[in-house]
Amino acid sequence: MKTVFSVALAGLLLLSATLIGTAPAPATNDDRAQKIEELLVLTGSGDLGVQVMEGMLVQMRQALPDVPAEWWGAFLEKVDPESLNALVVPIYEKHFSDEEIDAMLAFYRTPVGQSVVTKLPVIMQESMAAGQTWGQELMQDVIGDLREDGYKLPPGLDS
């Protein structure tokens, strides 16, 4: 549905440019970068990166129980989502056309687009958990099939 909406929106943008009689001027690199930065802000890209970092720090906190909570808090205050966005802008520039960027901006400016932004992190988290379960089940199948076919498994897999 999102893809259909994006394609339709991109088509509408192209059609409107044709009906006006002039094609839009190509965006300069600065204009393009600003649009991508806006897109990253609209989609919460940098904030999502910070959430991933916080998740990784949970594991580090468990591994380093002697480090006080204040230290971890001070470290997190130094984490800047805009620095991640700055690293991502050239990647978007490389893979998306001006028309695609404009269509994504138009979509993420809508209430539906913002709904996607708020729901996607939870959907991704649940999908990752489902994928992990799926992968574990497949690995058990592989181990069982290898055993059935007479292959000797290393100690870590032979349990």
N, C-alpha and C positions, 0 to 999 in steps of 0.2 A: 504494500500500500504506500509506504514512504517513497519507494523508488518510483512508482507510478506518479505520485504527486510531484516529485522532483523533476521527472522528465516532462510532465505536463507544464510545470512552472517554467522550465527552461524553454520549452517550445513557445509558450506565451510571451516570454521576454523577447525571443527572436522574432516572433510574428509582429509584436508591437514595434520593434525597431524597423522592420521592413515596411510596415504601414506608415510610419512617420516619414519614411523616404531616405533616412540616413542610417547607416550602421553606427553603433556606438564606437567612440574612439577607444582603442585598446588602453587598458589601464597602465599607468606607469608603475614601475616597481614599488615606489613609495605608496601609491594608491592601493596597489594589490596587497602589499604587506599590511596596510591599515585595515583593509577589508578582512584579511585572514585573522588579524589580531582581534577584530570585533567578533568574528565567527567563533574563535576560541573562547572568548569571554562569554558569548551567548550560550555555548555548549558546556561551559564549566570545565573545560579541558585542564586548565592549570589546577583547579580545585580538586579534580579527580586525581591528578598526579600526587597532590598532597595527601589525599586519602590513602592512596597506594603506599606512599612513604610511611604514613602513620601505621598502616598494617604491618609493614616490614619491621618497624620499630618495636611493635608488640613482641615479635620473636626475639629481637635483640635485647629487650628489657628482661625477658625470661632467661636469656643466656647470660645476662650481666646483672644479677639481682643486687649487687652491691652499689650500682650506680643510682644515686637518688633521683626521685621523680622530678625534682627541680631542674636537674641537669637536662633531662629529656625535654622538659617544657621549654627551657632556654634554647635548646637545639632546634625545636620545631618552630620557634619564633623567627629563626633565621631562614627558614624555608620559604622561598618566594615563588608563588605560582607563575608570576610573569616571566621569571627566568626560564621556566620550562616552556612557556608559550614561545619565547624568543627562539628556542631551539627547534620548535615544531614548525614555525612559519616557513622556513625554506623547504621543508618536506611537503607542506601543502602546496607551495608554489611549484614544486616539481611535478606533482601528481594531478593537480586540478586546474582546469581552464578558468578563464575569467567568468564565463557563463555558468560554470558549475559552482563557483564561489558565490556569485550573485544569487543563484537559485537556492543554495544552502542558507545564505543569509536571509532571504525572503521566508524560507520555511521556518528557521529557528526564531524569527521575530514573531511568529504567530503563537497563539495559545497552544495549539497542538504541538508545535515545535518545542515549546517550553515544557509541555507535559512529557514529551519524549526525554528531554534532558533530565527531568526529575526522576523518571522511572527507570531509565537505562542503567544507572549504577546498580540498583537492586536486581534488575533482570540479569545483568552481567554476573553479579555475585552468585545468583541462583544457578545460572547456566554453567559457571565454572565448577560449582559443587556437583551438578549433574554430570558434567564432563569428567570430573575426577572419579566419580562412582563408575561411570561407563568404562573409563580406562582401566580401573582396577579389576572390573569384571572381565574385560578382554584379556588382561594380563593373566588372570587365573585360568582362562581358557587356553591361552598359549602354553602356560606351564603344564596344564593337564594334557594337552595334545602332545607336547614334547615328551612327557613321561610315557604316555601310551605308545609313542613311536620308538621308545627305547633310548632316548637321548639322556645322557648324564647331565644333571644340572649342577651348577656351582653351589656351594654351601648357602649363600644368601638367598637363592631362589628355591632351594630344595626343602622348604619348610611347610 
